[in-house]
């Protein structure tokens, strides 16, 4: 449709729909042109401009044309539509069904289709009896319900269709999983094996296995201090910004919905260009009710996910992906509070760097001062997201993504199969897959505030899931290591095994090294030559490992200006023991419950997280790209 040719009629209709806001057709025409300049559908533009709900706008539009309007569609009285691909569903604008005692066509036209419909009705007034107007969200909810089976099938098979056996449910047979369990425990327990002359060789090999990943992380942290960051200047203006989609997967997190809505509304991004989808498990009734309280806002939308296996976050976001409208898409978790400029910075970076396909924002723990556990957790994040990942990105190494604040070009994400619904750390897997496709990722000069677990058992369950997912990622990408080497190159393949494989195998070794060291020390076994060598190697492992970790921690805390947390590193040996336990637990779960998702409970912190005044100040400073700072120190 040639919109300029319809401008006079469009302006007249727009004035009739919003009669109290326009004094003349010229005023309506001005708004139409402003919407066109911004690249926004006029109804959506007016919803934000006049603070109207979508349902109110479509009720008004129906009244202008003398059409019926309803807020609900009875899905069981509709004729299901057939589409070649679920990606077509987001463009559906009509559905045949019944309203009371008559068959009608439910329609949810955008503004210019509405103008065309007005012209048709002027020629055929009898169409009024055959049509019923609904809001687009109402139509979408009905289509999602009717098409839930093909959407679900697409969600769990999307990756396998693009890349066979790249999904954890196809590549991890029971034999593979139990064999890996045996290997993990075999490597870990070999610390205790009395192998005579072979024991020094085994001890040396295990020492290398423990220290090489630690040395690699320290090297990345040192380089991360000096590698150039992406420059962000002259942020893209409102009328040049693309539609940006936000996926927020939720399950049993009603208490966090209001905080999320506040954080999204503080974003320095035109609300008419935001496509925010709360992706909620259908069994989470309270969370659904909490989200529905905000869906009158044009930018917010609810997508219920049917209860089905696997009950994972990646399955949920894959279920919502066909409905994404944005040129870019980002994932935020339930407890996230993104920096207000984050989306505008990401859109600017994407616009100015055509070679970048994925951006990872820094993740900063804002309840670090709560206790020793949260302080150590915050230290991990400071080093990981503030230093190590920037170094990996700069040197074009495989970069396992964080579980949130990942920004993608939507078409690229779909092209590589999106998320693996069966991988419980879908972020790490996707980061490695991007590397195998030779697609470049970078760290975004912006941050998201997160909440760390405040007690031991939730921390153990979360760490178990993370380690299990890294094990899935290691095994899936190692199935055809020759292909992986051909795609990534020898250097990056080696780094993958050092970084991912080293993390998995070195974690349980710490606890067992400590146990063996204490046993040898207190039983006076150092008098035997082999045992003396072994005792020294254990001391080397522990001292070198702790020193390396302390240096990495210091650099990370220096980067985030949280050096007041460094004193908590005295508890690092106990923190590593917890990690050893979680890793062994993960190996067992990989064999017995590979796709179970032990969900982390949020909103447990006793510290205040949302500072509205500070957020508003950040939003007004549109060119602020300073590195993240501990919220307590700002």
N, C-alpha and C positions, 0 to 999 in steps of 0.2 A: 504494500500500500504506500502510495506517495503522500506522506504526511503533509507537506506544504500545501498541496492542492486541497486538503481537507481542513486547513487551518481556520477559515471563517466559520464553517459549520462546527468544528471542534470547539472553538472559543465560545460559540453560542450555547452549545450543550454544557460545556464546563461551567459557564455562568449560571445555567439553570440548576445544575447539581449543587453548586456552592453559592446560591443566590445571595446569602447574607454577607459573603466575603468579597463580592465583585460588584462595583457600581456600574460597570460597562463591559461590553464585549472586548474593548481594548485592554482592560485590566486582565481579563481572562486570557487574552492572546499573549500578553506579556508573560504570564505564569507558564503558559504552554511553551513559549520559547525558552524560558529559563530552565524548564524541565528537559527540553531537548538539548540545550547546551550542556547540562549536567549529565546527559545520558541516562535519565531516570524516567520510568513510566509515569505519566502525569497523575494518575490516581494516587500512586505511591508518594509522589512529590507533594501533593496536596494533603495527604494524610499527615505528613510531618509538618508541613507549613501551617496547617490549621488545627493540629493536635486532635485529629479524628481517628476513630478506629476503622479498620478495614470493613467490618460489617456495616457500620454506619454509612460509609461511602457507597457501598453497593446497594444498601436499602434506598438511599437517595437516588442513585442512578436508575434503579428499577422503577421508582415512582415517576421519574421524568418521562420514561417511555411507556408508562402505564402497564408494566409487567408485574407479575407475581414475584414475591421475594420470600425466601425461607432461610432460617438460620441452621436448619438441620436437614440432612438427607437420610432417609431410611435405606441403609445399604442393602438390606434383604429384599427390597422392592426395586432394585436397580438391575439393569442389564449390564453385565460385566463387559468391559471393552477388551479387545485383543490388540496387543502391541508386539512388534518384532523384537523389541528390546526394552528393558525397564527404564533405560535412560530417556525414553520418550515420554514417560509419565509426567515429568515436571512441566511439559509443554501442553498437557491435556487441558482443554478449556470447556469441555462439555461431557455430559453423562446422561444416558437415557434412564428414566425411572418413573415412579408414580408419586404424585402429590394428591393426597386425599383419594378421590375416586377417578382421577384422570391420569393418563400417561402424558408426561411432559419431557422436554429436554432441559436438564439443568445446565445453565451456562454461567461461566465466570469470566467474561471477556475483559481484556485489558482496555485501556481508554480508547485507543484507535479502533479496536474491533467493536467497541461499544458504539463509536460514531458510525461505523459501517452498518451495524445492526439497526441503528436509528434510521438510516436511509432505506434499508430493506423493509422495515416496518411501515414506513411512509407509503411504500408501494403495495405492501401486503399486510394490512392491519390484522388479518386473521392469525398472523403469527403470534400475537399476544396470548392466544389461548393455548399455544403449544410450548411456550417457553416459561421458565422460572429462573430468576436470577439468584445466584448464591455467591458468597465471598470465596475467593480462591482457596483460602485455608480450609473452608468447609468441603470444597470439592476435593482438595488434596487428601484430607483425612479420610474421606470415603474411598477414594482410589487406593490409598495405602491399605485400607482394610480389605478391599476386594482383591487386590493384587499381592497380598502378603506372601503367598506361597512362591510366586516367581521372584519377588524381591528377595525373599529369604534365600532361595536357591542361588540367586546371583551373588548374594553377600558371602556365601560360604564357598562358592566355586570360582569367583572372579579371578583370583590369583592363579588357580590351577589351569584355567582356560588360557591365560596369557603365558604362563611358565609352568608346564607340567612338572610335578614332584617338587616344586618350590614351596609348597604348603606343608606345614608340619603334619597334617593328618594323613598325607600320602607318603611322605618321606620317612616317617618314623614308625616302622613296624615294631611289634612287641619284641622281636629278637634284637633289633637295634637298641631299643630303650634299655632292656635288661643287660645287654652286653656293655652299654655305656655305664650303667650303674656299677657293674662289676669292675670296670676300669677305674672309675672314680674312687671306689673304696679300695681297690688294689693299690693304686698309687698312694693314697693317703696312708693306708696301714703298712705300706712297705717301710715306713720309718721304723717300725718295731721289729721287722723281720731279722733274725740272727743269721745272716747269710755268710758268715765267716769272712773269707778273703774278698767276697764280692760286695760285702756291706759298705766299705769305703767308696766303691764305685757308685753304688746305688745312692749313698748319701750325697756324694758330689753332684750326681744328676738331679736329685731332688732339690738341692741347694740352687742349682742353676734355674730350675723350673720355678722356684720361689722368687729369686732375686731379679731375673731378667724382666718380668712384667713390672716389678717395682721400679727398676732402673728406667724402663721405657716411660712410665708415667712421670717420673721425676724429670726426665729429659724433655718431655712434652710441656711440663709445667714451666721449666726454665725458658724454653723457646716461646711459650705462650705469653710471657711477659713482654716480649719484644716484637712478635710478628705484627705486621700492619693489620689494623682493623678496617672494616669497610667504612669509607667516609660517607657521611650522610649530611648533605647540605642542600638547601633549596628544596624542601619537602614539596611533594606534588600538591598542587592546588585542588580544591574541592571538585571543580568541574572536570578535572582530568583523572580523578581517582576511579578505579574500576569497582564493580560490585565485589564485595568481599564476604565470603561465607565463613561462619564460625560454627563448628560442631562441638557440642557440649554433652558428652555421654554421662548419664546419671543413673544410679541405682540406689534406692533407699537413702536419698540425700536431700530430703525436703527442707531440712534446716538450713541448707546452704543456698537455696534458690534465690532468696532475696539479696544475699551478698553478691551472687553472680550477676544479677540484674543490675545492681548498683555499679559494679565494676564495668559491665558492658556499656552502660549509659555514660560512664565517664570517659569512654574512648574518644579520642580526638579524630573522629571519622564521621562523615555525614550519615545520620541514621537511615536515610532513605536508600543508602548504598550498602547497608548491612543486611546480610541474610543469616540470621541467627537461629540455629536449630537445636533445641533441647531434645536430645535423643534419649528417651527414657524407657527402661524395661517395663513392659505392660503390667508386670506383677507389682511394681512400685506405685501403689495407688496413692499414697500420701504425696509422693514426689510429683506425680502427674497432676494432682489437685493443686499443688503449690505452683507449678509451671502455668497451669491454666489461668491462674489469677493475673498473669502478665501477658497472655497471648493476644489481648486486644491491641497491644502496641504493634504497629505494622512491621517492625523489624524482628519480632519474636515469633517462633513457630514451634509447635510440639509434634514430635514424631514418635509415637509409641512403637516399641520393638516387641514383636510377639515372643512369648516365652518358649525358647527352643534351644537345643544344643548347637554349638557350644555357647555357654552363657559367659561370653567374654566381651570386653570393650571393643576390640577390633571388629567382631561380628556386628555389634551395634552400629558403629560408624560406617561400616560397609553397607548396612541396611539403609542408612540415610543418604549415602553418597549419590544415588541416582537423582535426588531432589535438590542437590546443590546447584545454585544459580550463579555463584561467583566465579570470576576469572581466577581468583586465588582462594585457598581454603586453609583454615588453621584449626587446630584442636586445642581446646582448653579443658582442664579437669575441673571437678566440682569445687575444689578449694582455691582455685587460681584467682589472683588479682593481677591482671596484666598492667604494665605501665601504660598510661593513657595514650601515648604516642606510638605504641607498638605497631598497630596496623598501618598507620600512615608511613612510618619508617619502612616497614616491609614492602608496601606498595611502591615506595620510592626506589628502594634497592632493586626490586624486580624490574622496574621500568628502566633503570640505568645500567643493569647488568644482565643482558640477555642470556649469558651463559649459565646463570644460576637457576637451579630448578627447585631448591629446597633451602629454607632458612630456619635455623634453630635459635630461638631466643634463650638468653641466660635464665637459669632458674635460681632464685634466691630464697632461702629459708628465712621467714620473718618471725618465727617463734624460737629462734636459736637460743635465746636467754632463758628458756624455760627450765631446762635441766641438762645433765651431762649428755644424755642420749641425743637431745635435739641439737646441742652444741657440736657434737661429733658429726651428726648428720649434715648440719649446715657447712661444716668444714669440708666434707666430701664434695658437696655441691659447689662450694666456692672454687675448689681446685678443678673439678670435672668440667663445669660449664664456663668458668671464667678463664681457664688457662689451657687445659688439655684439649678440649674440643676446638678452640680457635687454632691451636697448633696443628691438629689433625686436618682441619679444613684448609689451612694455608698451604700445607705441604701435599694437599690432594690425597690424603690417606683415607682409608675406610673410616667413616664417622658414625658409630651407632647413635641414633637420635635419642633424645630424652622423651619421656612419655607424654609430654604436653608442650604447647607453644611451638609446634612444628608447622611451618608455613610452606605451602606447596603451590605450584602452578597446577590448577585443577586438571587440565588435560594431561599433563605429564603424570600426575598421580594415577589417573585412570589407565593410562597407557601401560604402566609397569605393573598393573594388577592390584593397586591400592594396598590395603593391609591384609595380612594373613590372619583370617578369623580364628585360627587354631593356635597361633603363637601368643603366649601370655606376656611377652615383651615385644609386641608387634613393631615398636619404635626402633629397637636395635636391629631387627631383621630388615626393616625397610631401609635403614641407613646403609646396611651392607648391600642390599639389592641396588640401591642407587649407584653405589660404587661399581658394582658389576656391570651396570648399564652405561658406565662412564658418564654419569650425570653429576654435575658439580653441586655440592652443598656448601653452606657457609654459616657462620655464627652471626646472628643479627645483633647490632649494637642497641639492644633494648632488653628488658628483663620482665620476668613474671614472678610475683611473690607466691610462695607455696608454704604449706604447713607440714612440718615434720611430725611423725608419730611421737607421742609423749610417753608411751609406756612400752615395756619389752615385748609382750606377745604380739601386739599389732605390728611392731617393727619386724619381728621374726617372720611373721606371715608375709609381709610385704617383701622382705629380702628373699624369702624362699621363692616367691613368684618371680622376682627379677632373675634370680640365678637359674631357675628352671627355664625361663624364656631364653636366657643366654645359651643354655645347653641346647635347647631346640634350635636356636640360630646356628650354633656351631655345627650341629649334626646335619641340618638341612643343607647348609652351604658346603659341607664336606662330602656330600654324596658323590659328586663328580668333581673332585678337586682339580683334575686336569682342565676341565672347562672353566673353573673358577680362576685358575692361574692364567689361562688364555685371556679371560675377560679383564682381570684386575692387574695382571702382571705379577712377577715373582715378588717384588718388593711389597706390594700391598697385600698379597696373599700371606706373606710371612708376618706382616704387621697384624693382619686379622687373627692369626693363630697366637701371636704374642699377646695381643690385647684382649681378645675374647677367650681364647683357649687358656691363656695364662691366668686370667682372672678366675676362671672356673677351677682349675687344678691347684692354683696356689692358695686359694681361700681355705680349704680344709687342712692344708699342710701346716698352717700356722699353729692351730691348736694342737696338732699331733707333735710338731717340733717342740712346742713348749712342754708337753707331757713327757716326751722322751728325754729332753734336756734335763728336766727336773729329776727324772728317774735316774739318769746316769750320774747326775751331780750328787744326789743324796745317797746313792748306793755305792759310791766310791769306785765306779767302774773305769775311771779315767786312767788307772794304772796299766791297763792293757793297751797295747799300741793301737790296735784298731779302734778300741773304744775311745782312746784319747783323741784320735783323729776325728771320730764321729762327734765327740763332745765339742771339739773346737769348731767343727762345721756347723753344729747347731747354734753355738754362740755367734758365729759369723752371720748366720741367717737371721737370727733375732736382732742382733745389734744393727746390722746393715739394713734390714727391713724396717725397723723402727726409725732409724735415722733418715732413711729415704722418705718414709711416710711423714715424718715430722717436717722435713724440708718442703715437701709438697704441700702439706697443710699450711705452713707458714706463708708460702708464696700465694696460696689461694686466699687466705685470710687478709693478706696485705692487699691483694687485688680488690676485695670487697670491703676493705676498711673495717674489718671485724677482728682485729688482733686481740681484742679483749677476750676472745674465745680460745686463744691458744693455750691457756692454762688447763683447759679441759682435756688436752691431749695426754695428760697423765693416765687417763682411763683408756687409752688406745689399745693396750693389750687385751683388755676385757671386751672391747668393741670388736676386735678381730676374732676373739673366741666365739662371740655371737655369730659373726659372719661364717666361721667354720661350721658351726652347728646348722645354720640356715642352708648352707651349700650342700651338706650331706643330706639334709631333709629334702632339699630340692631334687637331688639325684633319685631319692626313693620315690618322690611324687612323680618324677618324669616317667619312671617305669610303671607305676601303679595308677596314677591319675594325671595323665599328661596334659589334659586340657582344662583342668579345674582352675577356677580363678578365685584365689583368696583375696577378697576385697579389703582394701584399707579403709578403716573408719576415720572420717574426718570430723572437723568441728569439735575437737576435743581440747584444743589449747585453751588455757585460761588467760592468755595475753590478748589485748585488743589488736585486731588485724586491719580494720578498715578505717583509715583516717581521711574523711571526706574533704577536709580543708587542704590537706597535703595533695590529694589526688587532683583537686581542682587547680591548684597551683601548677602541678605538672602538666595538666591539660593545656593551660594557657601558655606554657612555655613550649611552643610547637617545635622549636629547633633544639630542644634539650636532648643531647645524646651522651650525657655523662655516664660513666660506668655505674653499675648498681651499688648502692650503699646500704648498709644495714638500716632498716627503718627506724630502729631505736636511736640511731646516731644522727638522723637527719633533722 
